[in-house]
């Protein structure tokens, strides 16, 4: 396992790499679309695998949900794709270190969020056409999940989103700290399991869920828009203030703050998480 300071330097290097990738926005956007597709795959898996437990009223339902959904973020991290929620942490650390600018941060966040949205609808359309969610139990679970999110107040959505991206970005942070494929997957899996099992709000996962519901006729674009109005800012606070800023403060050199982080050339080429 590498130190916090070493991980900070590597993450700042990733931010610089992402900033260079932004010089080809078309490629960046396609990578973001892929991330949305991968998160959508996780939602489809959750509905198909967990809906029988819901139908039976199983007490294990929440833990099973948490156990299966991390497949989505694992694919994003290992395959490589631009996911908005982790880009919140990475690009803010790059900006704090002075390796990237505010323009890079805004461009990365905007392109990844927009691309993720497109990707979730692409996957949603394909899943709907395939009929894999046609089982009554899956349709019932989809409607129940969407109704539960629509019933939440704005403040509840916001704070659940804060807590969600705290966990997601901690998972990404730990993924890069540990060495060994098994350790990386476990470090990523556990925080995501917690956010899904508890019921926190991930804006891209919600895009995927509402995309499926819109295709099924159980939700509208206005419902998705209201959800994102609160969950996107909450995810920014959770991944930005609670993870990026905290580890920037604790991990940078005591005497030379930003200069220490700037001194790395960003040898890591993991630019697509």
BAFI-708837 format. One record per residue: residue in three letters; residue number from 1; x, z, y of N, C-alpha, C in turn. Coordinates in steps of 0.1 Angstrom, whole numbers. Each point is the difference from the previous one (the first is absolute). Layout:
N
[rec 'ALA',NUM,[X,Z,Y],[X,Z,Y],[X,Z,Y]];
...
This chain:
273
[rec 'UNK',1,[8,0,-12],[-8,0,12],[9,0,12]];
[rec 'UNK',2,[-3,-9,10],[7,0,12],[-5,10,10]];
[rec 'UNK',3,[8,3,10],[-4,10,10],[-11,-5,10]];
[rec 'UNK',4,[-6,9,7],[-10,-4,10],[7,-9,10]];
[rec 'UNK',5,[12,3,5],[7,-7,10],[3,-15,-5]];
[rec 'UNK',6,[4,0,-13],[3,-14,-6],[-12,-8,-1]];
[rec 'UNK',7,[-11,7,-4],[-13,-8,-1],[-5,-4,14]];
[rec 'UNK',8,[2,8,10],[-3,-4,13],[8,-13,4]];
[rec 'UNK',9,[13,0,-2],[8,-12,3],[-5,-12,-7]];
[rec 'UNK',10,[-3,2,-13],[-5,-12,-8],[-14,-5,5]];
[rec 'UNK',11,[-8,9,4],[-14,-4,5],[1,-7,13]];
[rec 'UNK',12,[9,5,9],[3,-7,12],[5,-14,-2]];
[rec 'UNK',13,[9,-1,-11],[4,-14,-3],[-11,-9,-5]];
[rec 'UNK',14,[-10,6,-7],[-11,-8,-4],[-8,-5,12]];
[rec 'UNK',15,[-2,9,10],[-7,-4,12],[7,-11,7]];
[rec 'UNK',16,[13,0,0],[8,-11,7],[-2,-13,-8]];
[rec 'UNK',17,[-1,1,-13],[-2,-12,-9],[-14,-5,3]];
[rec 'UNK',18,[-10,9,1],[-13,-5,2],[-1,-7,14]];
[rec 'UNK',19,[7,5,10],[0,-6,13],[6,-14,-1]];
[rec 'UNK',20,[10,-2,-8],[6,-14,-2],[-11,-9,-7]];
[rec 'UNK',21,[-7,6,-9],[-10,-7,-7],[-11,-5,9]];
[rec 'UNK',22,[-3,7,11],[-10,-3,9],[3,-13,8]];
[rec 'UNK',23,[13,-4,-1],[3,-13,6],[-7,-12,-7]];
[rec 'UNK',24,[-5,3,-12],[-7,-10,-7],[-14,6,-3]];
[rec 'UNK',25,[-9,0,10],[-12,8,-1],[-10,-5,-11]];
[rec 'UNK',26,[1,-14,-3],[-8,-5,-11],[3,7,-13]];
[rec 'UNK',27,[13,1,-3],[4,6,-12],[-4,15,-1]];
[rec 'UNK',28,[2,6,12],[-3,14,1],[-15,2,-3]];
[rec 'UNK',29,[-9,-8,6],[-14,1,-2],[-4,-3,-15]];
[rec 'UNK',30,[7,-9,-6],[-3,-3,-14],[3,12,-9]];
[rec 'UNK',31,[11,6,3],[4,13,-7],[-10,11,2]];
[rec 'UNK',32,[-6,1,12],[-10,9,3],[-13,-3,-8]];
[rec 'UNK',33,[-3,-13,-1],[-12,-4,-8],[2,5,-14]];
[rec 'UNK',34,[12,-2,-6],[3,4,-13],[-2,15,-2]];
[rec 'UNK',35,[4,8,10],[-2,15,-1],[-15,3,0]];
[rec 'UNK',36,[-8,-7,8],[-14,2,-1],[-6,-3,-14]];
[rec 'UNK',37,[5,-11,-6],[-5,-4,-13],[4,11,-10]];
[rec 'UNK',38,[12,5,1],[4,10,-10],[-8,13,1]];
[rec 'UNK',39,[-3,4,13],[-8,12,2],[-14,-3,-6]];
[rec 'UNK',40,[-5,-12,2],[-13,-4,-5],[-1,1,-15]];
[rec 'UNK',41,[11,-4,-7],[1,1,-14],[-1,15,-5]];
[rec 'UNK',42,[6,9,8],[-2,14,-3],[-15,5,1]];
[rec 'UNK',43,[-7,-5,10],[-14,4,1],[-8,-6,-11]];
[rec 'UNK',44,[2,-12,-4],[-7,-6,-11],[3,8,-13]];
[rec 'UNK',45,[13,3,-2],[3,8,-12],[-7,13,0]];
[rec 'UNK',46,[0,7,12],[-7,13,1],[-15,-1,-4]];
[rec 'UNK',47,[-7,-11,5],[-14,-1,-2],[-3,-3,-15]];
[rec 'UNK',48,[8,-9,-6],[-2,-3,-14],[4,11,-9]];
[rec 'UNK',49,[11,7,2],[5,10,-9],[-8,13,2]];
[rec 'UNK',50,[-4,3,12],[-5,14,2],[-15,0,0]];
[rec 'UNK',51,[-7,-11,3],[-15,0,0],[-6,6,-12]];
[rec 'UNK',52,[5,-2,-12],[-6,6,-12],[0,15,1]];
[rec 'UNK',53,[11,6,5],[1,14,2],[-10,5,10]];
[rec 'UNK',54,[-2,-7,11],[-11,3,10],[-13,0,-7]];
[rec 'UNK',55,[-3,-11,-7],[-13,-1,-7],[-3,12,-9]];
[rec 'UNK',56,[10,5,-6],[-1,11,-10],[0,14,7]];
[rec 'UNK',57,[3,0,13],[1,12,8],[12,9,-4]];
[rec 'UNK',58,[11,-7,-4],[11,7,-5],[7,8,11]];
[rec 'UNK',59,[5,12,-4],[7,9,10],[14,-6,3]];
[rec 'UNK',60,[4,-9,-9],[14,-5,2],[0,-12,9]];
[rec 'UNK',61,[-11,-4,6],[-1,-13,7],[10,-1,11]];
[rec 'UNK',62,[1,11,9],[10,-1,11],[14,-1,-4]];
[rec 'UNK',63,[4,7,-11],[14,-1,-4],[2,-14,-6]];
[rec 'UNK',64,[-9,-6,-7],[2,-13,-6],[1,-10,12]];
[rec 'UNK',65,[-8,1,10],[1,-8,12],[14,0,5]];
[rec 'UNK',66,[5,13,2],[13,2,5],[11,-6,-9]];
[rec 'UNK',67,[-2,0,-13],[10,-4,-9],[1,-15,0]];
[rec 'UNK',68,[-11,-8,2],[1,-14,-1],[3,-7,13]];
[rec 'UNK',69,[-4,5,11],[2,-8,12],[14,-2,5]];
[rec 'UNK',70,[10,10,-3],[14,-2,4],[6,-13,-5]];
[rec 'UNK',71,[-6,-6,-10],[5,-13,-5],[1,-10,12]];
[rec 'UNK',72,[-9,1,10],[0,-9,11],[12,1,8]];
[rec 'UNK',73,[3,12,4],[12,3,9],[13,-3,-8]];
[rec 'UNK',74,[0,3,-13],[12,-3,-8],[3,-15,0]];
[rec 'UNK',75,[-11,-9,-1],[2,-14,1],[5,-4,13]];
[rec 'UNK',76,[-5,6,11],[5,-4,13],[14,3,2]];
[rec 'UNK',77,[5,12,-5],[13,4,2],[10,-8,-9]];
[rec 'UNK',78,[-4,-2,-12],[10,-7,-9],[0,-15,2]];
[rec 'UNK',79,[-12,-6,2],[-1,-14,2],[5,-4,14]];
[rec 'UNK',80,[-3,8,10],[4,-2,13],[-11,-7,8]];
[rec 'UNK',81,[-5,7,10],[-11,-5,8],[-1,9,13]];
[rec 'UNK',82,[-6,-5,10],[0,7,13],[-14,8,1]];
[rec 'UNK',83,[1,13,-3],[-12,8,1],[0,8,13]];
[rec 'UNK',84,[-11,-1,7],[-1,7,13],[3,14,0]];
[rec 'UNK',85,[-5,8,-9],[1,14,0],[15,5,-1]];
[rec 'UNK',86,[7,-7,-9],[15,4,-1],[8,-6,12]];
[rec 'UNK',87,[-4,-11,5],[6,-6,12],[-1,9,12]];
[rec 'UNK',88,[-10,8,1],[-2,10,10],[12,9,1]];
[rec 'UNK',89,[4,6,-12],[12,9,0],[13,-8,2]];
[rec 'UNK',90,[2,-11,-7],[13,-7,0],[3,-5,14]];
[rec 'UNK',91,[-10,-7,7],[3,-6,13],[1,11,11]];
[rec 'UNK',92,[-7,11,-1],[1,10,10],[14,6,-1]];
[rec 'UNK',93,[5,2,-12],[14,6,-2],[10,-10,6]];
[rec 'UNK',94,[-2,-13,-2],[9,-10,6],[0,1,15]];
[rec 'UNK',95,[-12,1,6],[-1,1,14],[7,13,5]];
[rec 'UNK',96,[-3,11,-6],[6,13,4],[15,-1,-1]];
[rec 'UNK',97,[6,-7,-9],[14,-1,-2],[6,-11,10]];
[rec 'UNK',98,[-8,-7,6],[5,-10,10],[4,-13,-7]];
[rec 'UNK',99,[-2,-1,-13],[4,-13,-7],[-10,-11,1]];
[rec 'UNK',100,[-13,4,3],[-11,-10,2],[-7,5,13]];
[rec 'UNK',101,[-8,-9,5],[-7,3,13],[-15,1,-2]];
[rec 'UNK',102,[-7,4,11],[-14,2,0],[-7,-13,-4]];
[rec 'UNK',103,[5,-12,5],[-6,-13,-4],[1,-2,-15]];
[rec 'UNK',104,[11,4,-6],[1,-2,-15],[-10,9,-7]];
[rec 'UNK',105,[-2,12,5],[-9,10,-6],[-15,-6,1]];
[rec 'UNK',106,[-3,-4,12],[-14,-5,2],[-3,-13,-8]];
[rec 'UNK',107,[10,-9,0],[-1,-12,-8],[-1,3,-15]];
[rec 'UNK',108,[8,9,-5],[-1,4,-14],[-13,6,-4]];
[rec 'UNK',109,[-4,10,8],[-13,6,-3],[-11,-9,1]];
[rec 'UNK',110,[-1,-9,11],[-11,-9,1],[0,-11,-11]];
[rec 'UNK',111,[11,-6,-3],[0,-10,-10],[-3,6,-14]];
[rec 'UNK',112,[6,12,-3],[-3,5,-13],[-14,5,-2]];
[rec 'UNK',113,[-6,5,11],[-14,5,-1],[-9,-12,-1]];
[rec 'UNK',114,[2,-11,8],[-8,-12,-1],[1,-7,-14]];
[rec 'UNK',115,[13,-1,-4],[2,-6,-13],[-6,8,-12]];
[rec 'UNK',116,[1,13,1],[-6,9,-10],[-15,-3,-1]];
[rec 'UNK',117,[-6,-1,12],[-15,-2,0],[-3,-13,-7]];
[rec 'UNK',118,[7,-11,4],[-3,-13,-7],[2,1,-15]];
[rec 'UNK',119,[11,7,-4],[3,1,-14],[-11,7,-8]];
[rec 'UNK',120,[-5,11,6],[-11,7,-7],[-12,-8,-2]];
[rec 'UNK',121,[-3,-9,10],[-12,-8,-1],[3,-12,-10]];
[rec 'UNK',122,[12,-5,-1],[3,-10,-10],[-2,6,-14]];
[rec 'UNK',123,[6,12,-2],[-2,6,-13],[-14,3,-3]];
[rec 'UNK',124,[-7,5,10],[-14,3,-1],[-9,-12,-4]];
[rec 'UNK',125,[3,-11,6],[-8,-12,-3],[3,-5,-15]];
[rec 'UNK',126,[13,1,-4],[3,-4,-13],[-6,10,-11]];
[rec 'UNK',127,[1,13,3],[-6,10,-9],[-15,-2,-1]];
[rec 'UNK',128,[-6,-3,11],[-15,-2,0],[-3,-12,-8]];
[rec 'UNK',129,[7,-11,2],[-3,-12,-8],[3,1,-15]];
[rec 'UNK',130,[9,9,-3],[4,2,-14],[-11,8,-8]];
[rec 'UNK',131,[-8,8,7],[-10,8,-7],[5,12,-6]];
[rec 'UNK',132,[13,4,2],[5,12,-6],[-7,13,4]];
[rec 'UNK',133,[-6,-1,12],[-7,12,5],[-16,-1,-2]];
[rec 'UNK',134,[-4,-9,-9],[-14,-2,-2],[-7,11,-8]];
[rec 'UNK',135,[8,8,-7],[-5,11,-8],[-8,10,9]];
[rec 'UNK',136,[-12,4,-4],[-8,10,8],[8,12,4]];
[rec 'UNK',137,[8,5,-8],[8,12,3],[10,-2,11]];
[rec 'UNK',138,[6,-12,0],[10,-3,11],[-7,-3,13]];
[rec 'UNK',139,[-12,-7,-1],[-7,-3,13],[-5,13,6]];
[rec 'UNK',140,[-5,10,-9],[-5,12,5],[11,9,6]];
[rec 'UNK',141,[12,0,-6],[11,7,6],[4,-6,13]];
[rec 'UNK',142,[1,-13,1],[4,-6,13],[-10,4,11]];
[rec 'UNK',143,[-13,-1,-3],[-10,4,10],[1,14,4]];
[rec 'UNK',144,[3,9,-10],[1,14,3],[13,3,8]];
[rec 'UNK',145,[11,-6,-3],[12,2,8],[-2,-4,15]];
[rec 'UNK',146,[-6,-12,2],[-2,-5,13],[-10,9,8]];
[rec 'UNK',147,[-10,4,-7],[-10,9,7],[6,13,4]];
[rec 'UNK',148,[9,5,-9],[7,12,4],[9,-1,12]];
[rec 'UNK',149,[7,-11,1],[8,-2,12],[-8,-2,13]];
[rec 'UNK',150,[-12,-7,-2],[-8,-3,12],[-7,13,5]];
[rec 'UNK',151,[-1,10,-9],[-6,13,3],[9,9,8]];
[rec 'UNK',152,[13,-3,0],[10,9,6],[-1,-2,15]];
[rec 'UNK',153,[2,11,8],[1,-1,14],[14,-5,4]];
[rec 'UNK',154,[1,-5,13],[12,-6,4],[12,9,-1]];
[rec 'UNK',155,[-2,12,4],[11,10,-1],[4,2,-14]];
[rec 'UNK',156,[-9,1,-9],[4,1,-14],[8,-11,-5]];
[rec 'UNK',157,[-5,-12,3],[8,-12,-4],[14,0,6]];
[rec 'UNK',158,[1,4,13],[13,0,6],[10,10,-7]];
[rec 'UNK',159,[-5,12,-2],[9,10,-6],[3,-3,-14]];
[rec 'UNK',160,[-9,-5,-8],[3,-4,-13],[10,-12,-1]];
[rec 'UNK',161,[-1,-8,10],[10,-11,1],[14,5,4]];
[rec 'UNK',162,[1,11,9],[12,6,3],[7,6,-13]];
[rec 'UNK',163,[-8,7,-7],[5,6,-12],[4,-10,-11]];
[rec 'UNK',164,[-8,-11,0],[3,-11,-10],[14,-6,3]];
[rec 'UNK',165,[2,-4,12],[13,-7,2],[12,10,1]];
[rec 'UNK',166,[-3,12,2],[11,10,-2],[5,-1,-15]];
[rec 'UNK',167,[-10,0,-9],[4,-1,-14],[6,-13,-4]];
[rec 'UNK',168,[-6,-11,5],[5,-13,-4],[14,-2,5]];
[rec 'UNK',169,[3,3,13],[13,-1,5],[10,9,-6]];
[rec 'UNK',170,[-5,12,-4],[9,9,-7],[4,-6,-14]];
[rec 'UNK',171,[-10,-7,-6],[3,-7,-13],[11,-11,2]];
[rec 'UNK',172,[-2,-8,11],[10,-10,3],[14,6,3]];
[rec 'UNK',173,[0,10,8],[12,7,4],[7,5,-13]];
[rec 'UNK',174,[-7,7,-9],[6,5,-12],[4,-11,-9]];
[rec 'UNK',175,[-7,-11,-1],[3,-12,-8],[15,-4,3]];
[rec 'UNK',176,[3,0,13],[14,-5,4],[10,11,-2]];
[rec 'UNK',177,[-4,13,0],[10,11,-1],[5,1,-15]];
[rec 'UNK',178,[-8,-2,-10],[4,2,-13],[6,-13,-6]];
[rec 'UNK',179,[7,2,-11],[7,-11,-6],[-5,-1,-15]];
[rec 'UNK',180,[-2,-12,-5],[-6,-2,-13],[-14,-4,1]];
[rec 'UNK',181,[-3,-10,-8],[-14,-6,1],[-11,9,-3]];
[rec 'UNK',182,[2,8,-11],[-10,10,-4],[-2,10,11]];
[rec 'UNK',183,[10,5,6],[-1,10,11],[-7,-6,12]];
[rec 'UNK',184,[3,-12,3],[-6,-7,11],[-15,-1,-1]];
[rec 'UNK',185,[-4,-4,-12],[-15,-2,-3],[-7,13,1]];
[rec 'UNK',186,[6,11,-6],[-6,13,0],[-1,5,14]];
[rec 'UNK',187,[11,-1,8],[0,4,14],[-11,-6,8]];
[rec 'UNK',188,[-3,-13,-3],[-10,-7,7],[-14,3,-5]];
[rec 'UNK',189,[-1,2,-13],[-13,2,-7],[-7,13,4]];
[rec 'UNK',190,[8,11,1],[-6,13,2],[-7,2,13]];
[rec 'UNK',191,[6,-4,12],[-7,2,12],[-13,-9,1]];
[rec 'UNK',192,[1,-12,-6],[-12,-9,1],[-11,6,-9]];
[rec 'UNK',193,[4,5,-11],[-10,7,-9],[-8,11,8]];
[rec 'UNK',194,[8,7,8],[-7,11,7],[-10,-6,11]];
[rec 'UNK',195,[5,-10,7],[-9,-5,11],[-13,-6,-6]];
[rec 'UNK',196,[1,-7,-11],[-12,-6,-6],[-9,11,-6]];
[rec 'UNK',197,[6,9,-8],[-8,10,-6],[-7,9,10]];
[rec 'UNK',198,[6,3,11],[-6,9,10],[-10,-7,8]];
[rec 'UNK',199,[2,-13,3],[-9,-8,7],[4,-3,15]];
[rec 'UNK',200,[13,-1,2],[5,-4,13],[-2,-15,3]];
[rec 'UNK',201,[2,-4,12],[-4,-13,4],[12,-9,3]];
[rec 'UNK',202,[2,-11,-8],[10,-10,2],[-6,-12,6]];
[rec 'UNK',203,[4,-5,12],[-7,-11,6],[0,-13,-8]];
[rec 'UNK',204,[11,-3,-7],[1,-12,-7],[-8,1,-13]];
[rec 'UNK',205,[1,11,-7],[-9,2,-11],[-15,-1,4]];
[rec 'UNK',206,[-3,5,11],[-14,-1,5],[-4,-14,3]];
[rec 'UNK',207,[10,-8,5],[-3,-14,2],[-4,-7,-13]];
[rec 'UNK',208,[8,4,-10],[-2,-6,-14],[-14,4,-5]];
[rec 'UNK',209,[-3,13,2],[-13,5,-5],[-12,-6,7]];
[rec 'UNK',210,[1,-1,13],[-11,-6,8],[-1,-15,-2]];
[rec 'UNK',211,[12,-6,-3],[-1,-15,-3],[-8,-2,-12]];
[rec 'UNK',212,[3,8,-11],[-8,-1,-12],[-15,3,2]];
[rec 'UNK',213,[-3,10,9],[-14,4,2],[-6,-11,9]];
[rec 'UNK',214,[7,-6,9],[-6,-11,8],[-3,-12,-9]];
[rec 'UNK',215,[9,-3,-9],[-3,-11,-10],[-12,3,-8]];
[rec 'UNK',216,[-2,13,-3],[-11,4,-9],[-13,3,8]];
[rec 'UNK',217,[1,-1,13],[-12,2,8],[-4,14,3]];
[rec 'UNK',218,[9,10,-3],[-4,14,2],[7,5,13]];
[rec 'UNK',219,[7,-7,8],[6,4,12],[1,-12,9]];
[rec 'UNK',220,[2,3,13],[2,-11,10],[13,1,7]];
[rec 'UNK',221,[3,-10,8],[13,0,8],[0,12,10]];
[rec 'UNK',222,[-12,3,5],[0,11,10],[4,13,-7]];
[rec 'UNK',223,[-4,2,-12],[4,12,-8],[15,1,-1]];
[rec 'UNK',224,[6,-11,-4],[15,0,-1],[6,2,14]];
[rec 'UNK',225,[-5,-6,10],[6,2,14],[-1,14,4]];
[rec 'UNK',226,[-11,7,-2],[-1,14,3],[10,8,-7]];
[rec 'UNK',227,[2,-2,-13],[10,7,-8],[14,-2,6]];
[rec 'UNK',228,[3,-12,2],[14,-3,5],[2,6,14]];
[rec 'UNK',229,[-10,1,8],[1,6,13],[6,14,0]];
[rec 'UNK',230,[-3,7,-11],[6,14,-1],[11,1,-10]];
[rec 'UNK',231,[0,-8,-10],[11,1,-10],[13,-6,4]];
[rec 'UNK',232,[0,-11,7],[13,-6,5],[7,10,9]];
[rec 'UNK',233,[-6,5,11],[8,10,8],[4,12,-9]];
[rec 'UNK',234,[-9,5,-9],[4,11,-8],[12,-2,-9]];
[rec 'UNK',235,[0,-12,-6],[12,-4,-8],[13,-1,9]];
[rec 'UNK',236,[-2,-5,12],[12,0,9],[5,14,3]];
[rec 'UNK',237,[-9,9,3],[5,14,3],[6,6,-13]];
[rec 'UNK',238,[-6,-2,-11],[5,6,-12],[14,-5,-4]];
[rec 'UNK',239,[1,-13,0],[13,-6,-4],[10,0,11]];
[rec 'UNK',240,[-4,0,13],[9,0,11],[4,14,4]];
[rec 'UNK',241,[-9,8,5],[3,13,6],[5,10,-11]];
[rec 'UNK',242,[-7,0,-12],[2,10,-10],[11,-3,-9]];
[rec 'UNK',243,[4,-13,-2],[11,-4,-9],[12,-6,8]];
[rec 'UNK',244,[-3,-11,7],[11,-6,7],[7,9,10]];
[rec 'UNK',245,[-8,6,9],[6,8,11],[6,13,-6]];
[rec 'UNK',246,[-6,5,-10],[5,13,-6],[14,-3,-7]];
[rec 'UNK',247,[1,-11,-7],[13,-3,-7],[10,-5,9]];
[rec 'UNK',248,[-4,-7,11],[9,-4,11],[6,13,6]];
[rec 'UNK',249,[-8,10,2],[5,12,7],[9,8,-10]];
[rec 'UNK',250,[-3,1,-13],[7,8,-9],[12,-7,-6]];
[rec 'UNK',251,[0,-14,-1],[10,-7,-7],[11,-6,8]];
[rec 'UNK',252,[-2,-1,14],[11,-7,8],[11,10,2]];
[rec 'UNK',253,[12,-5,3],[12,8,2],[-3,10,12]];
[rec 'UNK',254,[5,12,-1],[-3,10,9],[5,-3,14]];
[rec 'UNK',255,[12,-6,1],[6,-2,13],[-3,-14,6]];
[rec 'UNK',256,[-2,-10,-8],[0,-13,5],[-14,-7,-3]];
[rec 'UNK',257,[-10,7,-3],[-14,-5,-1],[-1,-14,-4]];
[rec 'UNK',258,[-4,-8,9],[-3,-14,-3],[13,-8,-4]];
[rec 'UNK',259,[11,4,6],[12,-8,-3],[4,0,-15]];
[rec 'UNK',260,[-3,12,-6],[3,1,-14],[-8,-9,-8]];
[rec 'UNK',261,[-13,-2,3],[-8,-9,-7],[3,-14,3]];
[rec 'UNK',262,[5,-3,12],[3,-13,4],[13,-5,-7]];
[rec 'UNK',263,[8,9,-4],[13,-3,-6],[-1,-7,-13]];
[rec 'UNK',264,[-12,0,-6],[-1,-7,-13],[-4,-14,1]];
[rec 'UNK',265,[6,-8,-8],[-4,-15,1],[-12,-3,-8]];
[rec 'UNK',266,[-7,10,-6],[-12,-3,-7],[2,-8,-13]];
[rec 'UNK',267,[9,6,-8],[4,-8,-12],[-12,-2,-9]];
[rec 'UNK',268,[-10,9,0],[-11,-1,-9],[-7,-13,3]];
[rec 'UNK',269,[-4,-8,-10],[-8,-12,2],[-14,2,-4]];
[rec 'UNK',270,[-5,12,-1],[-14,3,-4],[-8,-1,13]];
[rec 'UNK',271,[-3,-12,4],[-6,-3,13],[-15,-2,-1]];
[rec 'UNK',272,[-6,1,-12],[-14,-3,-2],[-8,11,-5]];
[rec 'UNK',273,[2,12,4],[-9,11,-4],[-9,4,12]];
